[in-house]
């Protein structure tokens, strides 16, 4: 199934089917976020390859439920763990 087919299905499904689809997507997102967070600890030096990331290297200050708090150049930034990678 491609994205267009999935969108068409979502538009045409019943309320119960749509609720089940939303629960499934939320579960998948939570699992992926938790897997990404498991690679990090407080004090790790991190950066990102994302083109929007212009902060350079930073240090993980706090691990929240959904995001990591990273200190970069004296600023605290909330960022999704999926955008980060450890600096070796």
C-alpha positions in Angstrom: 0.0 0.0 0.0 1.4 3.4 -0.9 0.7 6.7 0.8 -2.1 7.8 -1.6 -3.9 4.5 -1.0 -3.5 4.9 2.8 -4.9 8.5 2.7 -7.9 7.3 0.6 -8.5 4.5 3.0 -8.4 6.9 6.0 -10.9 9.2 4.2 -13.3 6.4 3.5 -13.2 4.3 6.7 -15.7 4.3 9.5 -15.2 6.1 12.8 -14.2 2.9 14.6 -11.7 2.0 11.9 -10.2 5.5 12.0 -9.9 5.4 15.8 -8.1 2.1 15.5 -5.8 3.5 12.8 -5.0 6.5 15.0 -4.2 4.2 18.0 -1.9 2.1 15.8 0.0 5.1 14.4 0.4 6.6 17.9 1.8 3.3 19.2 4.3 3.1 16.3 5.4 6.6 16.9 5.8 6.0 20.7 7.8 2.9 20.1 10.2 4.6 17.6 10.7 7.5 19.9 11.4 5.2 22.9 13.9 3.2 20.8 15.7 6.5 19.7 15.7 7.8 23.3 17.3 4.5 24.6 20.5 5.4 22.7 21.1 8.5 24.8 22.1 9.3 28.4 22.4 12.6 30.2 25.8 14.1 29.5 26.1 12.7 26.0 27.5 15.0 23.4 25.2 15.1 20.4 24.6 16.8 17.1 22.3 16.4 14.1 22.6 15.9 10.4 19.3 17.6 9.8 19.7 20.7 7.6 17.6 22.8 10.0 20.0 22.1 12.9 22.4 25.0 13.1 23.3 24.7 16.8 26.5 22.6 16.4 27.4 20.1 19.2 25.4 20.1 22.4 25.1 18.1 25.7 22.0 16.3 26.8 20.8 18.0 30.0 17.5 16.2 30.5 15.5 13.3 29.0 11.7 14.1 28.9 8.9 11.8 27.9 8.9 12.9 24.2 12.0 15.2 23.8 15.5 15.6 24.9 16.7 18.9 26.4 20.1 19.8 24.8 22.4 22.6 25.9 24.0 24.2 22.8 26.1 27.4 23.2 24.4 28.2 26.4 20.9 27.7 25.1 18.5 24.9 26.1 16.8 23.3 23.1 14.0 20.8 23.1 14.5 18.3 20.3 13.1 15.0 19.2 15.6 12.1 19.8 15.1 11.0 16.2 16.9 14.0 15.0 20.1 13.5 17.0 23.2 11.4 16.9 26.0 11.0 19.3 29.3 12.7 18.7 32.2 10.3 19.1 
